[in-house]
């Protein structure tokens, strides 16, 4: 049984790694990886693949950046040629990037069974490209694997047949569980020892639960001067309590320079500015942070499992379990005053304590692999 696993961007790597491992443990399955290259940085991609124990991709489409239409069109054209030649028994896609929707469309039209891992998530915000990708993918795939109860509810409302839907837990948590001990052996200050603003912060060090971690990259937050100024003010307020470690996304860095605010960022006292980190390094930083400030989707889930408070700058979240059960606090805008108040509540121990959602136990990939082998054996 030949299964072709699709990755398009770095968040996909953490989801495919445990799946590929689970498939590889089944003698009747031959698991391969195709990288569309939607987001491709050779240095960072190699780091992630090596740290996660993934083999070099069996296929690489090399699509690169571009508009959503450009990426989807080029992925579809190149992916079709791979499928014509390889004829796999199943295509597996994860998450909600452009490659997820594009590869699903091609595979389904060619009559190849297709599975979507992390199905059913909905933000109810169709201005988000990821939301459109989720809806498209779930509407056409043969097997839908769900991470949380909201996904089951959403798919039922959309009329998806029960026999296509499986509640299995979260494969990203599988990676976290598998690599947490390895990440714990890293030295915290060695991870943060090469900040981009070294000359301005000197030998500032951090300690466990003694810093705030941040990432910010969503266009709505970082593609305009007002949003960036608000982020800088949030950092100024936060550093009055604890040092802030900011792993800066290239998009954010470029926009800060474009709007003439990069120097303002590097001048903030007790702010440690880092390049994008490898998986193990960032896991170490997350696990030991006092709290996290972000606009990332995946970090909401990882911090919920790690039981680290997380302030997320999103109007909506497609992962409501992180708010309902977890440690995630949704902030609808980048208002520094509101953030300051919430941050102080967390630091003073007044915020809610979260719990780990059902089936987030590190075994979702095994469940998915076993279900797919059983389902495909029927045909």
Phi, psi and omega in degrees: 000117183261120179246128180251114182265131186257130169237141180236334182211165187305320178303334178292331184300317183291338180272322181284328184305308180291331177293313179300321179295317180295317178296321184292342178275358179254116186303331184273002183245135172247110185260130177234159182238132174243126178255119180285339182075021180305311171241113185223113172238112189304316182298308184290322179297317179297319179300312182296314181299316181293314183294326182272359179072025179274144175287165172302135182307137178291333179221140178224118184277336177062039184291318179078194184280184181136180179292168179299320180295317180299311183298312182298316182297314182289324175299314183298315181297315183285323181293323178302319180295321178297315182294322178301322184276318189271327179050060178291164180275337181206141171252133177240125178241154180229153171070215191214023179281171182303322181298328180299309181291317184297313181292326178298315181301313182296313183297314182297318180295335178268006176077022180263126178307138186226134181243139177244118177263131186084042182278161171084354180287136181218130175267343186068017180242099184278004171281346178276122178305325181297326180295319178296319178298320179297313183296314179301309185298313182294330184287343185241343185285156183274327182230128183239119183252122193253142183265332185212163187300326180301328178295320177297317180296315182298315182292323177296319178296330180273003175081019179287135181294138183304323185291348178270349192248134181224124178271110191235349188098197192235120182292332177297326176291329175303314179296317181299314179299318184292325187252001184298316180296319179297318179294326183296338182279350176289149175278126186301315183283336174291325176299321184258022189276349181239060180293151180292340180249038184308316185294340182264337181252352177064231185255032179305129179244164179234160179226165182304131181058025181240024179205164176251135179254142180217146165222142178214126182209351185292136182309319182299335182262328190243359181266011179220153186294322181298314179299317180294320178297321178296320177299317179298320179292322176300318178294319179301316180294318183293321183290349174287342178259310184213158171300148177246127174259117185245106175276105193272127177285144179306322179299316181294316179300314180298320181288324176299320178290319180301319183266009176071030184246000184297318179295325176298321179296310185290346180271355181290123180298144176062027173251118180261114186261116183246153169291165173307139188258157171292168184299311182296319180296317182288326175298318176300315180295318179296313187296333185252004180284150173286322172200166184232139177242122188204173167231018181279146175284309185294326182296329175305320183282316181297318179291328175299315178293319182284350182061042175252126179302141185222125172262119184245125181271086178214141174293324180221164173228137175278001181238065186297336180299333180291335177270316184290319182248329190272205186251017186268134177243115183275128176246124189283345176206172182272049180279111184303325181293314179297319180294317179302316180295316180293318180300316181293325176299316181296312182295332180272002177078019182269350183279162181296156174256128184272170174232161180278129182296160180302140177067009173273070190238006179088009183236015181299320182297321178298318179298314182297313181301314181294320179296315182294319178298317180294316182294314184287337178293344181283345187249000000 
